[in-house]
């Protein structure tokens, strides 16, 4: 009986000896499905691992090559692990006992599924992660600028206090000088108000007002020169401290930075999507949970199929073959007898009960 190469390849992936599968036609479909599931799980693992490592080497000219190489190695490792996990389950027990024996393998399969699912989820929710990273980088930039400014104000608190004091006095005197110049004009033209004499001409009152204006104007000019010197000093210090270089990131810079984010930042953003309280994030969180559950079911499918399936003829044959080999290794003297008489135990029969196949005796009667 001939079998297709693809079918035989799936049997190899299932981890069961080909000789055992070929002998029993009822086992062909079962092991074809198990082997195909193991193969496609390894393919998903390779894609996931390569995508994850691509962000580790982001910016390197060999990022694509390293991600491809790691994806192949990671896929082969997962393939080997899944193949071993499935092939190591023996159908010698029944019910809960068999489940308890397979429980460590199930836990390991769940861990593999979670590791495989995470990088693929990062790719699926790439746009949402991009927006989450933009918001984070913008918030981080604001906090960074605020911290630098606070540190600068604390360091130069005396100079800033002096500038504030001079600025307040300058503003007050500038207003007073403007008001006094208006009064001086009214005094010269003889307009009578509560603050002018009403006598036209450049008299005593006009000279007194002019002296007051000149004194205050001189003070204003002094304050202006002091403010100019202090502000130039502060600008030089801001440049030295890097304050002038601290600015909000533009949209282009935010997009570029989010696109070049590493695996850790993208993983953080995906975690934020699952914990946020808005409707969009809750919807994304539900989708992420279902994708993870899907990969867990996909990874555990070969184990579940083998656990739920009845004991097949290949399982019995493998078990009996192992028993004969172990018995021959333990007691070499019984090898010839075991070769002459081949005994099988039917599924469910107690180990002590044996069914023998008798052959005609060659002895003379």
C-alpha positions in Angstrom: 0.0 0.0 0.0 1.5 3.3 -1.1 1.2 6.5 0.9 1.7 10.1 -0.2 4.9 11.9 0.8 2.9 14.6 2.6 0.9 12.0 4.6 4.1 10.2 5.6 5.7 13.6 6.6 2.8 14.3 8.9 3.2 10.9 10.5 6.8 11.7 11.1 5.7 15.0 12.7 3.4 13.1 15.0 6.4 11.4 16.7 5.1 7.8 16.3 7.2 5.2 14.4 6.1 5.0 10.8 6.1 1.2 10.9 3.4 1.2 13.6 1.2 3.6 11.8 1.5 1.9 8.4 0.4 -1.4 9.8 -2.9 -0.2 11.0 -5.1 1.8 8.5 -7.5 3.0 11.3 -4.6 5.1 12.7 -3.8 6.9 9.5 -6.2 9.8 9.9 -5.6 10.4 13.6 -1.8 10.7 13.2 -2.1 12.8 10.1 -4.2 15.3 12.0 -1.8 15.3 15.0 1.3 15.7 12.8 -0.2 18.5 10.8 -1.2 20.4 14.0 2.3 20.0 15.4 3.8 21.3 12.1 1.6 24.3 11.9 2.2 25.2 15.5 6.0 25.1 14.8 5.4 27.4 11.8 3.5 29.9 13.9 6.3 29.7 16.5 8.9 30.5 13.9 7.0 33.5 12.6 6.4 34.7 16.2 10.0 34.3 17.3 11.4 35.9 14.2 9.0 38.9 14.5 10.0 39.3 18.2 13.7 39.3 17.5 13.3 41.7 14.6 12.6 44.5 17.2 15.5 43.4 19.3 17.9 44.2 16.4 15.8 47.1 15.1 18.1 49.6 13.3 20.8 47.0 12.5 21.4 46.2 8.8 21.3 42.5 9.6 18.0 42.6 11.6 16.1 40.7 8.9 18.8 38.0 8.7 19.0 37.5 12.4 15.2 37.4 12.8 15.0 34.8 10.0 17.8 32.7 11.6 16.2 32.9 15.0 12.7 32.2 13.6 14.0 28.9 12.0 15.8 27.8 15.2 12.8 28.7 17.4 10.3 27.0 15.1 12.5 23.8 15.1 12.8 23.9 18.9 9.0 24.2 19.3 8.5 21.5 16.7 10.8 19.1 18.6 9.2 19.9 22.0 5.7 19.4 20.7 6.7 16.2 19.0 8.3 14.9 22.1 5.3 15.9 24.3 2.8 14.1 22.1 4.9 11.0 21.6 5.6 10.7 25.4 1.9 10.2 26.3 1.3 6.5 26.7 -2.2 5.0 26.5 -1.5 2.5 29.2 -3.7 4.3 31.8 -7.4 5.3 31.8 -9.5 8.1 33.0 -8.1 10.7 35.4 -4.9 8.7 35.9 -4.0 9.3 32.3 -4.9 13.0 32.6 -2.8 13.4 35.7 0.2 11.8 33.9 -0.3 14.2 31.0 -0.9 17.3 33.2 2.8 18.5 33.3 2.9 18.2 29.5 -0.4 20.2 29.2 1.0 23.0 31.4 4.1 23.1 29.3 2.0 23.3 26.1 0.0 26.2 27.6 3.3 28.1 28.3 4.5 27.5 24.8 1.2 28.8 23.4 1.4 32.0 25.4 5.0 32.6 24.3 4.0 32.0 20.7 0.9 34.2 20.8 2.4 37.3 22.3 4.6 38.5 19.3 1.8 37.7 16.9 -0.6 39.8 19.0 1.9 42.6 18.8 1.7 42.4 15.0 -2.1 42.2 14.9 -2.6 45.2 17.1 0.2 47.2 15.5 -1.8 50.4 14.9 -3.3 50.5 18.4 0.2 50.0 19.9 1.5 52.8 17.7 -1.0 55.3 19.1 -0.4 54.1 22.6 3.3 54.6 22.2 2.8 58.1 20.7 0.7 59.1 23.8 3.4 57.7 26.1 6.3 59.4 24.4 4.5 62.7 24.4 3.7 62.4 28.1 7.3 61.4 28.9 8.6 64.4 27.0 6.3 66.7 28.9 7.4 65.3 32.3 11.1 65.5 31.2 10.7 69.2 30.2 8.9 69.9 33.5 11.6 68.2 35.6 14.4 70.1 33.8 12.7 73.4 34.2 12.0 72.8 37.9 15.6 71.9 38.4 16.7 75.0 36.6 14.4 77.2 38.6 15.7 75.7 41.8 19.3 76.2 40.8 18.9 79.8 39.8 16.2 80.8 42.2 18.1 84.0 43.3 18.5 85.3 39.8 15.0 84.5 38.9 13.7 86.3 42.0 15.8 89.3 41.2 14.4 89.4 37.6 10.9 89.1 39.0 11.6 92.0 41.4 13.1 94.2 38.8 10.4 93.4 36.3 7.6 94.4 38.7 9.4 97.7 39.6 10.0 98.4 35.9 6.4 97.9 35.0 5.2 100.1 37.9 7.7 102.9 37.1 7.0 102.8 33.4 3.3 103.3 34.1 4.1 106.2 36.5 6.4 107.9 34.0 3.7 107.8 31.4 1.2 109.3 33.8 3.6 112.0 35.0 4.5 113.0 31.4 0.8 113.5 30.7 0.5 115.7 33.8 3.6 117.7 32.7 2.0 118.4 29.4 -1.2 119.6 31.0 0.9 121.8 33.4 2.8 123.5 30.6 -0.5 124.2 28.6 -2.2 125.6 31.7 -4.9 122.9 32.0 -6.2 122.9 35.6 -6.7 119.5 37.3 -6.4 118.2 40.8 -2.6 117.7 40.2 -1.9 120.8 38.1 -1.8 124.6 39.0 -3.6 125.8 35.8 -0.9 128.4 35.1 0.3 128.2 31.6 4.0 128.2 30.8 7.1 126.5 32.0 6.9 127.6 35.6 8.0 126.2 39.0 5.4 123.4 39.0 6.3 122.3 35.5 10.0 122.2 36.5 9.3 120.1 39.6 7.2 117.6 37.6 9.9 117.4 35.0 12.6 116.6 37.6 10.4 113.8 39.0 9.8 112.4 35.5 13.5 112.5 34.8 14.4 110.8 38.1 11.9 108.0 37.5 12.9 107.7 33.8 16.5 107.2 34.9 15.4 104.5 37.3 13.5 102.8 34.5 16.5 102.9 32.2 18.6 101.4 35.0 16.1 98.6 35.6 16.0 98.0 31.9 19.7 97.6 31.7 19.7 95.3 34.7 16.9 93.2 33.3 18.7 92.9 29.9 21.9 91.7 31.6 20.1 89.2 33.8 18.1 87.8 30.9 21.2 87.4 28.7 22.9 85.6 31.6 19.9 83.3 32.1 19.7 82.6 28.4 23.3 81.5 28.4 22.7 79.3 31.3 19.6 77.8 29.7 21.7 76.9 26.7 24.4 75.4 28.9 21.8 73.4 30.9 20.0 72.2 27.7 16.8 74.0 28.5 16.6 75.7 25.1 17.0 72.3 23.4 14.1 70.8 25.3 11.0 71.0 23.2 7.9 69.1 22.5 8.2 66.3 19.9 6.5 67.0 16.5 4.1 64.5 15.0 6.8 63.3 12.6 9.2 62.6 15.4 6.6 60.9 17.4 5.6 58.6 14.5 9.3 57.8 13.8 10.0 57.0 17.5 6.9 54.8 17.8 7.8 53.0 14.6 11.3 52.3 15.9 10.1 51.2 19.4 11.7 48.0 20.7 10.0 44.8 21.9 9.8 45.9 25.5 8.0 49.2 24.7 5.6 47.4 22.3 4.8 44.7 24.9 4.1 47.5 27.5 1.8 49.2 25.1 -0.1 46.0 24.5 -0.4 45.5 28.2 -1.8 49.0 28.6 -4.5 48.2 26.0 -5.6 45.2 28.1 -5.8 47.3 31.3 -7.3 50.6 30.1 -11.0 51.3 30.9 -12.2 52.9 27.7 -14.4 51.0 25.3 -11.8 50.7 22.6 -9.2 49.2 25.0 -11.8 46.8 26.5 -12.6 45.6 23.0 -8.9 45.1 22.2 -8.4 43.3 25.5 -11.2 40.8 24.8 -9.7 40.2 21.3 -6.2 39.6 22.9 -7.6 37.1 25.4 -9.4 35.2 22.7 -6.3 35.1 20.5 -4.3 33.7 23.4 -7.0 31.1 24.1 -7.0 30.2 20.5 -3.3 29.5 20.5 -3.6 27.6 23.7 -6.3 25.4 22.2 -4.2 25.0 19.0 -1.1 24.0 21.0 -3.0 21.6 23.2 -5.0 20.0 20.4 -2.6 17.1 19.7 -2.5 16.3 23.4 -6.2 16.5 23.8 -6.8 14.3 20.7 -4.4 11.7 22.0 -5.9 11.8 25.5 -9.5 11.6 24.4 -9.0 8.9 21.7 -9.4 5.3 22.5 -6.5 2.9 22.7 -5.6 2.1 19.1 -3.8 -0.9 17.7 -0.6 1.1 17.3 -0.6 2.0 21.0 -1.0 -1.7 21.9 1.7 -2.7 19.5 4.1 -0.1 20.8 3.4 -1.0 24.4 3.9 -4.7 23.8 7.1 -4.1 21.8 8.5 -2.0 24.6 7.6 -4.7 27.2 9.3 -7.4 25.2 12.5 -5.3 24.7 12.6 -4.4 28.4 12.0 -8.1 29.4 14.8 -9.2 27.0 17.2 -6.6 28.5 16.4 -7.6 32.1 16.5 -11.3 31.5 18.5 -12.2 28.4 17.9 -15.9 29.0 14.2 -15.5 28.3 14.9 -14.1 24.8 14.5 -17.4 22.9 11.3 -18.2 24.7 9.8 -14.8 24.0 10.8 -15.1 20.4 9.0 -18.4 20.1 5.8 -17.4 21.9 4.5 -13.8 21.3 1.9 -12.7 23.8 -0.3 -9.7 23.8 -2.5 -8.1 26.4 -5.8 -6.7 25.3 -6.6 -3.1 26.2 -8.0 -2.9 29.7 -6.7 -6.3 30.8 -4.9 -6.4 34.1 -1.1 -6.8 33.8 -1.2 -10.2 35.5 -3.7 -11.8 33.1 -2.1 -12.9 29.9 -3.5 -14.3 26.6 -1.1 -16.6 24.9 -0.9 -17.8 21.3 0.0 -21.4 21.2 2.0 -23.0 18.5 2.2 -26.7 17.6 5.0 -28.5 19.4 7.8 -30.0 17.4 8.6 -32.6 20.0 8.1 -36.3 19.1 5.3 -38.0 20.9 
